[in-house]
Amino acid sequence: MEHTYQYAWIIPFVLLPVPVLIGVGLLLVPGATKDLRRIWAFPSVFLLSIVMLFSANLSIQQINGSSIYQYVWSWTINNDFSLEFGYLIDPLTSIMSILITTVGLMVLVYSDNYMSHDQGYLRFFAYMSFSNTSMLGLVTSSNLIQIYIFWELVGMCSYLLIGFWFTRPIAANACQKAFVTNRVGDFGLLLGILGLYWITGSFEFQDLFELFNNSTYNNGVNSLFVTLCASLLFVGAVAKSAQFPLHIWLPDAMEGPTPISALIHAATMVAAGIFLVARLLPLFTVIPYIMYLISMIGIITIPLGATLALAQKDIKRGLAYSTMSQLGYIMLALGMGSYRAALFHLITHAYSKALLFLGSGSIIHSMENIVGYSPYKSQNMVLMGGLTKYVPITKTSFLLGTLSLCGIPPLACFWSKDKILNDSLLYSPIFAIIAWLTAGLTAFYMFRMYLLTFEGHLNVHFQNYSGKKNSSFYSISIWGKEGPKHTKKVGFDFERASPFSKKTYPIDGNVGNARKKTRTFLTIINFGNKETFPYPYESDNTMLLPLLVLVLFTLFIGFIGIPFNHGGISFDILSKWLIPSINLLHPNLKNSLDWYEFVTNAIFSVSIAYFGIFIASLLYTPAYSPFQNFNLINSFLKRGPRKMIWDRIKNVIYNWSYKRGYIDIFYATTLTRGIRGLVELTHFFDIRIIDGITNGVGVTSFFLGEGIKYVGGGRISSYFFLYLSSVSTFFFIYYFFWNP
């Protein structure tokens, strides 16, 4: 086992050759690199698969051996300062490594087809590989300085990925917004790290926890300063995990391609903040104020994200606010000290949310090429509907992800979310009420998204066209699907681009006729023309395969947290996996499950979820809509005052959600305008006062010199007369005015 651990340092560096070689290829032989661009998906997937297998092996050893391994080597040493680099393998590291590699692998396979028509295909895979490298380096770091280095690399990769389509102003603004917002958290994190070093004199986690706890218990340092340092560390996690009040960058991050959204929301950037809090939890637990602050931020973020998702039209923005809310549940669990429940929900949510984002990408992919549709319409759920018969596999996978996130048994998120809800009931009744009600809101807005997208009637945009549904998607993939022999090529020469396959997909004649009557749809960054179609279509197999794999995770990953009896002892895989970390936090904690209590609470939580689903079905399914076919509600609402009250409630909820809770407006009014006003005032002071005094002295000296120049004529009698006149005037004024 230790022999395997000795080679764990390679985990972050296995993927580095991909971005390096792509960069060198584009620099030295750009033509050949671009012509063979599709080949780069293979090394990206292959190398990440190696890291995934290695991480899985480490995880199995962690479950069986329950040990922590750390290896460090000195980087700089002097009399007063020592900095070491190394890697730490413990349950938290192995869990995060599995999440990053499995979700990252699914996203890469999915992206080969999703990004096949994009001009930035090579750049995309270079960014993705470097992002995975940075995140793996972050989770294996053994000290705070090393974490901070990879923390900034993760932020840089997120900036590049969010602004991938940088020629679009909205995407450029989104990545800048994410960058600036995270700078606030990163500055706080840096100050917290420096403060902890001043207290303990160490950056290493094991030494840091021991020295910090001793200093705190022995009152060796000011408690206010200790609390301040811990709060600054937490600010970094708040910004990275999009918790209130630094959550504003998250919905705008959806301007990147959908695979990027899936990676950011499931396994990388937003998970980094959760990882940091989990890693530093032994330090936070000795400061009750910080634990309460963490739980308070979590309980505020939970309903805020849910209410902001209620009226979103963009399918990806709705999922983004859902991520914000679910991360609030995880943060709440960490603040309550429910370490196992927090990591359990991190695992289940990662796979369910990756499934939902990739499913939304499949929907967008099928809608983008419809005649008359723009990129913005293809993400608008209001313009969808009736997609079930066109994309049945995507629909089924999206439904399972939706049910999981709603907390419907036996899907993954049910087991983890129910544990958090039960723990919140023991921690604070008020927190429990908020968390349980938000669970109902989650079911409502998730089923609203599902019903608007897949159920109901086919949108009018599709009803104007007719034609036989033949295989008409034009693309090529290195993963092996071959089309018929008779093909028609348009745009980029994909036969030359892919060395693995020379087949293309046919373009149906009916589609060709429809295309002649309509304008050609162009991609956002044009790379040849993409064909347009009169109906939605199911995605290619290379996009459906990751969905099916993530469906399996969504169905079965929750069972790792279910206790079972073995030799008369009750335990579950996750608790056995987390034994070293749990013992570090709660040495006397015994893992047990009261099935009667669990089932009782589960009935209540599932009932709330079903109630949210029922309300969503009532409002958004045409067969049950109270505004069309439900006569009792129609007759009830037609009465004047009740109708007015109902409309006002709807408008308030809609405006709150669609305008992002007015938080962005508040920041724009106070911070943005305030800072601009301060800058303008400073500029005025600099130009008019500072420069004015300097320029005034110069101008005055100039005119004085010019005047004196004409007074002097070179005659001593004139100078003597001027001197006597000045002295006489001075004495005259002094004698008559100043002399008492």
C-alpha positions in Angstrom: 0.0 0.0 0.0 2.7 2.4 0.9 4.5 1.6 -2.4 1.4 2.9 -4.3 1.3 6.0 -2.1 4.9 6.9 -3.0 3.8 7.5 -6.6 0.8 9.5 -5.8 2.7 12.7 -6.6 2.2 12.0 -10.3 -1.6 12.5 -10.0 -1.6 16.3 -10.8 1.1 16.1 -13.5 -0.1 13.2 -15.7 -2.4 15.6 -17.7 0.2 18.3 -18.2 1.6 17.0 -21.6 -1.8 17.7 -23.3 -1.9 21.5 -22.9 1.9 21.7 -23.3 2.0 19.8 -26.5 -1.1 21.6 -27.9 0.6 24.9 -27.2 3.9 23.9 -28.7 2.1 22.5 -31.8 0.2 25.6 -32.3 3.4 27.7 -32.0 5.6 25.6 -34.2 3.4 23.8 -36.7 0.0 25.5 -36.4 -1.3 24.2 -39.8 -0.7 20.5 -39.0 -1.9 20.8 -35.4 -5.2 22.4 -36.6 -5.7 19.9 -39.4 -5.3 17.0 -36.9 -7.2 18.7 -34.2 -9.6 15.9 -33.4 -6.8 13.6 -32.4 -6.1 15.6 -29.2 -9.3 14.3 -27.6 -7.7 10.8 -27.4 -4.6 11.7 -25.2 -6.8 13.9 -23.0 -9.2 11.1 -22.3 -6.5 8.4 -22.1 -4.4 10.3 -19.6 -7.4 11.3 -17.4 -8.4 7.6 -17.5 -5.0 6.7 -16.1 -5.4 9.2 -13.3 -8.9 7.9 -12.6 -7.7 4.3 -12.2 -4.9 5.4 -10.0 -7.3 7.4 -7.8 -9.7 4.5 -7.7 -6.8 2.3 -6.5 -5.9 4.8 -3.8 -9.6 5.0 -2.7 -9.9 1.2 -2.4 -6.8 1.2 -0.2 -8.2 4.0 1.9 -11.4 2.0 2.4 -9.5 -1.1 3.3 -6.6 0.4 5.2 -8.0 3.6 6.6 -4.7 5.3 6.8 -3.3 8.8 6.1 -0.1 9.2 4.1 1.9 12.4 3.7 5.2 13.0 2.0 7.0 16.4 2.0 10.3 17.7 0.8 12.0 21.0 1.6 12.0 23.8 -0.9 13.5 26.7 1.0 15.1 26.7 4.4 16.8 29.4 6.5 17.0 30.2 10.2 13.6 31.7 10.5 11.6 30.3 7.6 11.0 26.9 6.1 8.8 26.0 3.2 8.0 22.5 2.2 6.1 21.0 -0.7 4.5 17.6 -0.8 1.3 15.7 -1.1 -1.3 14.4 1.3 -3.4 11.3 0.7 -6.3 10.9 3.1 -10.1 10.2 2.6 -10.9 13.7 1.6 -8.2 13.7 -1.1 -9.3 10.3 -2.5 -12.9 11.3 -2.6 -12.2 14.6 -4.4 -9.8 12.8 -6.8 -12.5 10.3 -7.7 -15.0 13.1 -8.3 -12.7 15.2 -10.4 -11.5 12.3 -12.6 -14.8 10.5 -13.2 -16.8 13.7 -13.9 -13.9 15.1 -15.9 -13.7 12.0 -18.0 -17.4 12.0 -18.8 -17.2 15.7 -19.7 -14.2 15.2 -22.0 -15.8 12.3 -23.9 -19.0 14.4 -24.2 -17.1 17.4 -25.4 -15.5 15.7 -28.4 -18.8 15.8 -30.2 -20.3 18.8 -28.6 -17.4 21.0 -29.5 -16.6 19.3 -32.9 -17.8 22.3 -35.0 -16.2 25.0 -32.8 -13.1 26.8 -34.0 -11.6 26.7 -30.5 -11.6 22.9 -30.2 -7.9 22.7 -29.5 -8.0 25.5 -27.0 -10.9 23.9 -25.3 -9.1 20.6 -24.6 -6.0 22.5 -23.5 -8.0 24.5 -21.0 -9.9 21.5 -19.7 -6.8 19.4 -19.2 -5.0 22.2 -17.4 -8.1 22.9 -15.2 -8.2 19.2 -14.2 -4.4 19.4 -13.4 -4.9 22.4 -11.2 -7.8 20.9 -9.3 -6.0 17.6 -8.7 -3.0 19.6 -7.5 -5.3 21.5 -5.1 -6.8 18.4 -3.5 -3.5 16.6 -3.0 -1.7 19.6 -1.5 -0.1 19.1 1.9 0.0 22.8 3.1 -1.7 26.1 2.7 0.9 27.7 0.4 0.6 24.9 -2.0 -3.2 25.1 -1.9 -3.1 28.8 -2.6 -0.9 28.3 -5.7 -3.3 25.7 -7.2 -6.3 27.7 -5.9 -5.2 30.6 -8.1 -4.5 28.3 -11.1 -8.1 26.9 -10.7 -9.4 30.5 -10.7 -7.3 31.3 -13.8 -8.7 28.2 -15.6 -12.2 29.1 -14.7 -11.6 32.6 -16.1 -10.4 31.2 -19.4 -13.2 28.6 -19.6 -16.0 31.0 -18.7 -14.7 33.5 -21.3 -14.0 30.7 -23.9 -16.1 32.6 -26.5 -14.4 35.8 -25.7 -15.5 37.5 -28.9 -19.0 37.7 -27.4 -19.1 40.8 -25.1 -21.5 39.0 -22.7 -19.0 36.1 -22.3 -16.1 38.5 -21.8 -18.0 40.4 -19.1 -19.0 37.2 -17.4 -15.4 35.9 -17.0 -14.3 39.4 -15.8 -17.1 39.3 -13.2 -16.1 35.9 -12.0 -12.5 37.0 -11.8 -13.1 40.2 -9.9 -15.6 38.6 -7.5 -13.1 35.8 -6.7 -10.3 38.2 -6.1 -12.2 39.4 -3.1 -12.3 35.9 -1.6 -8.7 35.2 -2.7 -7.4 38.3 -1.0 -9.2 37.2 2.2 -7.7 33.7 1.9 -4.2 35.1 1.5 -4.6 37.3 4.6 -5.9 34.4 6.6 -3.0 32.1 5.6 -0.5 34.8 6.6 -2.3 35.3 9.9 -2.3 31.6 10.7 1.4 31.4 9.9 2.0 34.3 12.3 0.1 32.3 15.0 1.6 28.9 14.4 4.8 29.4 12.4 3.8 26.6 10.0 1.9 26.0 6.8 1.6 22.2 7.1 -1.8 20.9 8.0 -0.9 18.4 10.7 1.4 20.9 12.4 -1.0 23.7 11.8 -3.9 22.0 13.5 -2.0 20.9 16.5 -0.2 24.3 17.1 -3.4 26.3 16.4 -5.5 24.2 18.8 -2.8 24.5 21.5 -2.6 28.2 21.1 -6.3 28.6 21.3 -6.9 26.3 24.3 -4.0 27.9 26.2 -5.0 31.4 25.4 -1.6 32.0 23.8 -3.0 34.4 21.2 -5.8 37.0 21.1 -9.1 35.2 20.4 -10.4 38.1 18.3 -7.3 37.8 16.0 -7.8 34.0 15.8 -11.4 34.5 14.8 -10.5 37.1 12.2 -7.9 34.8 10.6 -10.4 31.9 10.4 -13.1 34.2 9.0 -10.7 35.4 6.2 -10.0 31.8 5.3 -13.7 31.2 5.0 -14.2 34.2 2.8 -12.1 32.5 0.2 -14.4 29.5 0.3 -17.5 31.7 0.1 -16.3 33.3 -3.1 -15.2 30.1 -4.8 -18.3 28.1 -3.9 -20.6 31.0 -4.8 -22.2 31.4 -1.4 -24.0 34.5 -0.3 -23.0 37.3 -0.7 -20.3 36.5 -3.3 -22.5 34.3 -5.4 -23.2 36.9 -8.2 -20.6 35.5 -10.6 -22.2 32.0 -10.8 -25.2 32.6 -13.2 -23.0 34.6 -15.6 -20.5 31.7 -15.7 -23.1 29.9 -17.9 -21.8 31.9 -20.9 -19.2 29.3 -21.5 -19.9 26.1 -23.4 -22.1 23.6 -21.5 -19.4 21.0 -20.8 -17.5 23.7 -19.0 -20.6 24.5 -17.0 -20.9 20.8 -16.0 -17.2 20.7 -15.0 -17.3 23.9 -13.0 -20.5 23.1 -11.2 -19.9 19.4 -10.4 -16.2 18.8 -9.7 -13.9 21.8 -10.0 -14.3 25.4 -9.1 -17.3 25.5 -6.9 -16.2 22.2 -5.2 -12.9 23.9 -4.3 -14.5 26.1 -1.7 -16.2 23.1 -0.1 -12.9 21.2 -0.1 -11.1 24.1 1.6 -13.7 24.2 4.4 -13.6 20.4 4.8 -9.8 20.4 4.9 -9.7 23.2 7.6 -12.6 21.9 9.6 -10.4 20.6 12.4 -9.2 24.2 12.8 -12.7 25.7 12.5 -14.3 23.4 15.1 -12.3 25.0 18.0 -13.9 28.4 17.2 -17.7 28.2 17.8 -18.3 31.6 16.1 -16.8 30.4 12.8 -18.8 27.2 12.9 -22.0 29.2 13.4 -20.9 31.6 10.6 -20.4 28.7 8.2 -23.8 27.3 9.0 -25.4 30.7 8.8 -24.0 31.4 5.4 -25.2 28.0 4.3 -28.8 28.5 5.6 -29.0 31.9 3.9 -27.7 30.5 0.6 -30.1 27.5 0.5 -33.4 29.4 0.1 -31.7 32.3 -1.8 -30.5 30.0 -4.6 -33.8 28.2 -4.7 -36.0 31.3 -5.0 -33.7 32.8 -7.6 -34.2 29.6 -9.7 -38.0 29.8 -9.6 -38.6 32.0 -12.7 -35.4 31.5 -14.7 -36.0 31.1 -18.4 -32.4 30.0 -19.3 -32.1 26.3 -18.5 -28.4 26.6 -17.6 -29.0 29.6 -15.3 -31.7 27.6 -13.5 -29.3 24.8 -12.9 -26.6 27.3 -11.8 -28.9 28.6 -9.0 -29.7 25.1 -8.1 -26.0 24.4 -7.6 -25.8 27.4 -5.4 -28.6 26.2 -3.2 -27.3 22.6 -3.0 -23.8 23.9 -2.0 -25.6 25.8 0.7 -26.8 22.5 2.1 -23.2 21.2 2.1 -22.0 24.3 3.8 -24.7 24.1 6.4 -23.7 20.5 7.1 -20.1 21.5 7.6 -21.1 24.3 9.9 -23.1 21.9 12.0 -20.1 19.5 12.2 -21.8 16.9 10.0 -18.7 16.1 8.1 -19.9 12.7 6.7 -23.2 14.1 5.6 -21.5 17.1 3.8 -19.1 14.9 1.8 -21.9 12.4 1.1 -24.0 15.2 -0.5 -21.0 16.5 -2.3 -20.6 13.1 -4.0 -24.2 12.6 -4.8 -24.8 16.1 -6.0 -21.7 16.1 -8.2 -22.9 13.2 -10.3 -26.6 14.3 -10.4 -25.7 17.9 -11.4 -23.2 16.7 -14.0 -26.0 14.5 -15.5 -28.3 17.5 -15.5 -25.8 19.9 -17.1 -24.8 17.4 -19.8 -28.4 16.7 -20.4 -29.1 20.4 -20.8 -26.2 20.5 -23.2 -27.8 17.7 -25.2 -31.1 19.7 -25.3 -29.2 22.8 -26.4 -27.3 20.8 -29.0 -30.6 19.5 -30.5 -32.2 22.9 -30.5 -29.3 25.0 -31.9 -29.6 23.6 -35.4 -33.4 24.1 -35.8 -34.4 26.5 -38.5 -34.9 30.0 -37.2 -33.4 29.3 -33.8 -30.6 31.5 -32.3 -28.1 30.5 -29.6 -30.2 32.4 -27.0 -33.5 30.8 -28.0 -31.9 27.3 -27.8 -31.5 27.7 -24.0 -34.8 29.3 -23.3 -37.1 26.8 -21.7 -40.2 28.9 -22.5 -39.5 28.3 -26.2 -39.2 24.5 -25.7 -41.7 21.9 -24.9 -42.8 18.6 -26.4 -39.2 17.3 -26.8 -40.0 13.8 -25.3 -40.5 12.0 -28.6 -37.5 13.6 -30.2 -34.9 13.1 -27.5 -36.1 10.2 -25.4 -32.7 9.2 -24.0 -31.9 12.7 -23.0 -35.4 13.1 -21.5 -35.0 9.9 -19.4 -31.6 10.8 -18.1 -32.7 14.4 -17.3 -35.8 13.1 -15.5 -33.6 10.8 -13.3 -31.3 13.6 -12.5 -34.2 15.8 -11.6 -35.8 13.2 -9.3 -32.4 12.7 -7.6 -32.0 16.4 -6.9 -35.6 16.5 -5.6 -34.7 13.9 -3.1 -36.9 11.0 -4.4 -35.8 7.6 -3.2 -33.9 5.5 -4.0 -31.9 8.0 -6.1 -28.5 9.3 -4.9 -29.4 12.8 -3.5 -32.2 11.4 -1.4 -29.8 9.6 1.0 -27.4 12.5 1.5 -30.0 15.4 1.6 -32.2 13.5 4.1 -29.2 13.0 6.4 -28.5 16.8 6.3 -32.2 17.6 7.0 -32.2 15.2 10.0 -29.0 16.7 11.4 -30.4 20.3 10.9 -33.4 19.3 13.0 -31.1 18.4 15.9 -28.9 21.5 15.4 -31.6 24.2 15.1 -35.4 24.0 14.6 -35.3 27.3 12.6 -32.6 26.0 10.3 -34.5 22.7 9.9 -37.7 24.5 8.9 -35.8 26.6 6.3 -34.0 23.6 4.9 -37.1 21.4 4.7 -39.2 24.1 3.0 -36.4 24.7 0.5 -36.4 21.0 -0.3 -40.0 21.5 -1.5 -38.9 24.6 -3.5 -36.1 22.5 -5.1 -38.6 19.9 -6.2 -40.9 22.6 -7.6 -38.3 24.5 -9.7 -36.6 21.3 -10.9 -39.8 19.9 -12.2 -40.8 23.2 -13.6 -37.6 23.0 -15.7 -38.4 19.4 -16.7 -42.0 20.1 -17.6 -41.3 23.3 -19.6 -38.6 21.4 -21.6 -40.0 18.0 -22.3 -43.7 17.9 -21.7 -46.7 19.8 -23.1 -47.2 20.6 -26.8 -44.5 21.0 -29.4 -43.4 24.6 -29.8 -44.9 26.5 -32.8 -41.4 26.9 -34.3 -41.4 23.1 -35.0 -45.0 22.9 -36.1 -44.4 25.0 -39.2 -42.2 22.3 -40.8 -42.8 18.7 -41.9 -40.6 16.0 -43.1 -39.5 12.5 -42.5 -37.2 12.0 -39.5 -34.1 10.6 -41.0 -30.5 10.6 -39.8 -29.5 14.0 -40.9 -26.9 15.2 -38.3 -23.6 16.1 -39.9 -20.6 15.5 -37.7 -17.7 13.2 -37.2 -16.2 11.7 -34.0 -13.0 9.8 -33.2 -15.0 7.4 -31.0 -16.1 5.2 -33.8 -19.5 5.8 -35.3 -19.6 5.6 -39.1 -22.2 6.8 -41.4 -23.4 5.6 -44.8 -21.1 5.8 -47.8 -23.0 8.4 -49.8 -22.4 11.7 -48.0 -22.4 15.4 -48.6 -19.7 17.6 -47.0 -20.1 21.2 -46.0 -17.8 23.6 -44.1 -14.6 22.3 -42.6 -12.9 19.2 -44.1 -13.6 16.7 -41.3 -12.2 13.8 -43.3 -8.8 15.4 -43.2 -9.3 16.5 -39.6 -9.8 13.1 -38.0 -7.2 10.3 -38.6 -9.4 7.7 -36.9 -12.4 7.8 -39.3 -13.1 9.1 -42.8 -16.9 8.7 -42.7 -19.4 11.5 -42.5 -23.1 11.7 -41.7 -25.5 12.2 -44.6 -27.6 15.2 -45.0 -31.2 14.3 -45.7 -32.8 15.7 -48.8 -35.8 17.0 -47.0 -33.6 19.0 -44.7 -31.7 20.3 -47.7 -35.0 21.6 -49.2 -35.9 23.2 -45.9 -32.5 24.8 -45.7 -32.9 26.4 -49.1 -35.9 28.3 -47.9 -34.3 29.6 -44.7 -31.2 31.3 -43.6 -28.3 29.2 -42.5 -27.6 29.0 -38.8 -24.0 29.9 -38.0 -22.2 28.9 -34.8 -21.3 31.7 -32.4 -17.7 31.5 -33.5 -18.1 30.5 -37.1 -16.2 27.5 -38.4 -18.0 26.7 -41.5 -21.8 26.3 -41.8 -23.7 23.9 -39.6 -26.8 22.4 -41.2 -30.2 23.4 -40.0 -33.1 21.1 -39.4 -36.9 21.3 -39.1 -37.1 19.3 -35.8 -35.1 18.5 -32.7 -32.9 15.3 -32.8 -31.2 13.1 -30.3 -27.6 13.6 -29.7 -24.8 11.5 -31.0 -23.7 8.3 -29.2 -20.5 10.0 -27.8 -22.7 12.5 -26.1 -25.3 9.9 -24.9 -22.6 7.5 -23.4 -21.6 9.9 -20.6 -25.2 10.5 -19.8 -25.9 6.8 -19.4 -22.8 6.4 -17.2 -23.8 9.3 -15.0 -27.3 7.8 -14.8 -25.7 4.7 -13.3 -23.9 6.8 -10.7 -27.1 8.7 -10.0 -29.0 5.4 -9.4 -26.4 3.6 -7.3 -23.9 6.0 -5.7 -26.2 6.7 -2.8 -25.9 3.2 -1.6 -22.4 3.8 -0.3 -23.9 5.6 2.6 -26.5 3.0 3.6 -25.4 0.9 6.6 -25.5 -2.9 6.4 -24.6 -5.6 8.9 -21.4 -7.6 8.6 -20.4 -9.9 11.4 -23.0 -8.3 13.7 -21.5 -4.9 13.1 -23.4 -2.1 11.3 -21.3 0.1 9.0 -21.4 1.7 5.6 -18.7 2.1 2.9 -18.6 5.9 3.2 -18.1 5.9 7.0 -15.4 3.2 6.7 -13.8 5.4 4.1 -13.9 8.5 6.3 -12.8 6.8 9.6 -9.4 8.7 9.8 -11.0 12.1 9.1 -14.0 11.4 11.4 -11.7 10.3 14.2 -9.7 13.5 13.8 -12.8 15.6 14.2 -14.9 13.5 16.6 -12.8 10.8 18.3 -15.7 9.5 20.3 -18.3 9.5 17.5 -20.0 6.2 16.8 -21.7 5.8 13.5 -25.2 4.3 13.9 -28.5 4.6 12.3 -31.9 4.4 13.8 -34.0 3.1 10.9 -37.3 3.9 12.5 -36.3 7.6 12.9 -34.7 7.6 9.5 -37.9 6.3 7.8 -40.1 8.6 9.8 -38.1 11.7 8.7 -37.8 10.3 5.2 -41.5 10.1 4.8 -41.8 13.8 5.8 -39.0 15.0 3.5 -40.3 12.9 0.5 -43.8 14.2 1.1 -42.5 17.7 0.9 -40.7 16.9 -2.4 -43.8 15.3 -3.9 -45.9 18.3 -2.9 -43.4 20.6 -4.8 -43.7 18.2 -7.8 -47.5 18.3 -7.6 -47.6 22.1 -7.5 -45.2 22.3 -10.5 -47.3 19.8 -12.4 -50.4 21.8 -11.5 -49.0 25.0 -12.9 -46.8 23.9 -15.8 -48.4 20.8 -17.3 -51.1 21.8 -19.8 -53.4 18.9 -18.8 -53.5 20.2 -15.2 -52.9 23.9 -15.6 -55.2 26.0 -13.3 -55.2 28.8 -15.9 -56.6 26.6 -18.7 -58.2 23.3 -17.7 -58.7 23.4 -14.0 -62.2 24.9 -13.8 -62.4 25.1 -10.0 -59.3 27.1 -9.7 -60.2 29.2 -12.7 -63.6 30.1 -11.2 -61.9 30.8 -7.9 -59.3 33.1 -9.4 -61.8 35.0 -11.7 -63.1 36.8 -8.7 -61.6 40.3 -8.8 -59.8 40.7 -5.5 -58.5 37.1 -5.4 -57.2 37.4 -9.0 -55.5 40.7 -8.2 -53.8 39.2 -5.1 -52.7 36.2 -7.0 -51.3 38.3 -9.9 -49.4 40.5 -7.4 -47.9 37.5 -5.7 -46.8 36.1 -9.0 -45.2 39.4 -10.1 -43.4 39.7 -6.8 -42.0 36.2 -7.0 -41.1 36.6 -10.7 -39.4 39.9 -10.2 -37.4 38.7 -7.2 -36.2 35.6 -9.2 -35.7 37.1 -12.6 -33.9 40.2 -11.2 -31.6 37.9 -9.1 -33.0 39.1 -5.8 -32.0 42.7 -6.6 -28.6 41.8 -5.2 -26.8 42.6 -8.5 -28.7 45.9 -8.7 -27.7 46.7 -5.1 -24.0 46.0 -5.9 -24.2 48.0 -9.0 -25.8 50.9 -7.2 -23.6 50.9 -4.1 -20.3 49.3 -4.9 -19.9 50.1 -8.6 -21.3 53.6 -8.6 -19.7 54.3 -5.2 -16.3 53.2 -6.4 -16.7 55.2 -9.6 -17.8 58.2 -7.6 -14.8 57.9 -5.3 -12.5 57.5 -8.3 -14.0 60.6 -9.9 -13.6 62.6 -6.6 -10.0 61.4 -6.3 -9.3 62.3 -9.9 -10.8 65.8 -9.4 -8.7 66.3 -6.2 -5.6 65.1 -8.1 -6.2 67.4 -11.1 -7.6 70.5 -9.5 -5.9 70.5 -6.1 -2.6 68.6 -6.2 -1.8 69.5 -9.8 -3.5 72.9 -9.4 -1.2 73.9 -6.5 1.9 72.7 -8.4 0.9 74.4 -11.7 -0.3 77.5 -9.8 3.1 77.9 -8.2 4.8 77.6 -11.6 2.5 80.1 -13.3 2.8 82.6 -10.4 6.6 82.3 -10.5 6.5 82.8 -14.3 4.4 86.0 -14.1 6.4 87.4 -11.1 9.6 86.9 -13.0 8.2 88.6 -16.0 7.0 91.6 -13.9 10.3 92.0 -12.1 12.1 91.8 -15.3 10.6 95.0 -16.5 11.1 96.8 -13.1 14.8 96.4 -13.2 16.6 98.9 -15.4 20.2 98.7 -14.1 20.2 102.1 -12.4 21.2 102.3 -8.7 19.2 105.4 -8.0 16.0 103.6 -9.1 16.7 100.7 -6.9 17.5 103.0 -3.9 14.3 104.9 -4.5 12.2 101.7 -4.6 13.9 100.5 -1.4 13.1 103.7 0.5 9.5 103.7 -0.8 9.0 100.2 0.4 10.5 100.8 3.9 8.5 104.0 4.3 5.3 102.3 3.4 6.0 99.5 5.8 6.7 101.8 8.7 3.6 103.9 7.9 1.3 100.9 8.0 2.9 99.6 11.1 2.7 102.9 13.0 -0.9 103.7 12.1 -2.5 100.3 12.0 -0.5 97.8 14.1 1.1 99.9 16.8 -0.9 99.7 20.0 
